[in-house]
Amino acid sequence: MTVADDVAALLARLESGRDLVIDGDVHITDPDRLPDWQRKRRAANPDYYHGRTISAEDAVAEMDAAGVDMALVWQNPAATEYGDDPAANYQALLEANRYIADAARRFPGRFIPAGWTDPKALGLDGALRLVDELTGALGMAIVKMNPAQNAYRMASEPVMATVARIVERGAVPAFHFGSDTPYTPAEDLRAVAEAFPQVPVIGVHMGGGGAAYPDSDETYAKARAHGLEVPNIFYVLSAKRDTHIESDLIAYTAAGPEAAARIACASDAPYGRMTWNFGGYRAMFGALAQGQGNPDPRLAPGMFTDTVVAGYMGNNLARLAASAIRRWQAVHADQVAM
């Protein structure tokens, strides 16, 4: 099968008409390419540690255990080591992205493969070249950056230039958007979204990440407000305190169907467990559907309908990914026609 065939098959799965449970934030890693420190740490201690990697096989096994049909997957920055050589960094990140594409082929219908680029570690030229590879030979319709990982501002000139190339190549940009560093303020995500209103801009974590809970509150509130005001911001809820996740979901549901279509559930695996997160989401939605368990005055019985909940649990992300793929197909019409 060609890349275009793989993309078409994924689109058919997303547009099948059935409700899909989709984890919107999963990092997978080729176990054969783990850094030495990861191998040694695994061998020395079976306990979980921050950033411990999972393979595609590990992810599918937990998806099955958690009742998750599909996952939006990208590489794990904890397992992609950078040095001082942009060319070497390019090769390392390319190989990590290739594993994502290969995993989607090995497990058809389970993974939505997304790319990852980095205008700092690769340099702007390298980041743009990688975008071309991701959206071309690898057929990826979503491309992510993580300004927090490598210390660059989300709305900086190199990032804007990279987003422009992602959009030009028919893909949708995504960002690690957390309150864990000063590099991803809520104002920057809004600036990117307003600069590219023709596409969704995905904010993964919705201001979450690894920051201290009290310090995160301001970013959480801004993220919620900006997302409701700017219609092309799409949030993936992961690595965020459950009480704030619940508040986000109530606010978006109360704002109406158009707002409620722009947010989705996720685990941030391996930083979060799918079984824990999706078990929690199901319990939360069960209580919210009854209008119980939360004193928020906006919450009322019947507000969280089956349709609304199914959207948050996966259908919203399925529609976004399908739209991104159709955009990719339009831009790469010559490749699709082959």
Secondary structure, 3 states (H helix, E strand, C coil): CCHHHHHHHHHHHHCCCCCCCEEEEEECCCHHHCCHHHHHHHHHCCCCCCCCCCCHHHHHHHHHHHCCCEEEEECCHHHCCCCCCHHHHHHHHHHHHHHHHHHHHHCCCCEEECEECCCCCCHHHHHHHHHHHHHCCCCCCEEEECHHHHCCCCCCHHHHHHHHHHHHCCCEEEEEEECCCCCCCHHHHHHHHHHCCCCCEEEEEEECCCCCHHHHHHHHHHHHHHHHHCCCEEEEECCCCHHHHHHHHHHHHHCCHHHHCCEEECCCECCCCHHHHHHHHHHHHHHHHCCCCCCCCCCCCCCCCHHHHHHHHHHHHHHHHHHHHHHHHHHCHHHHHC
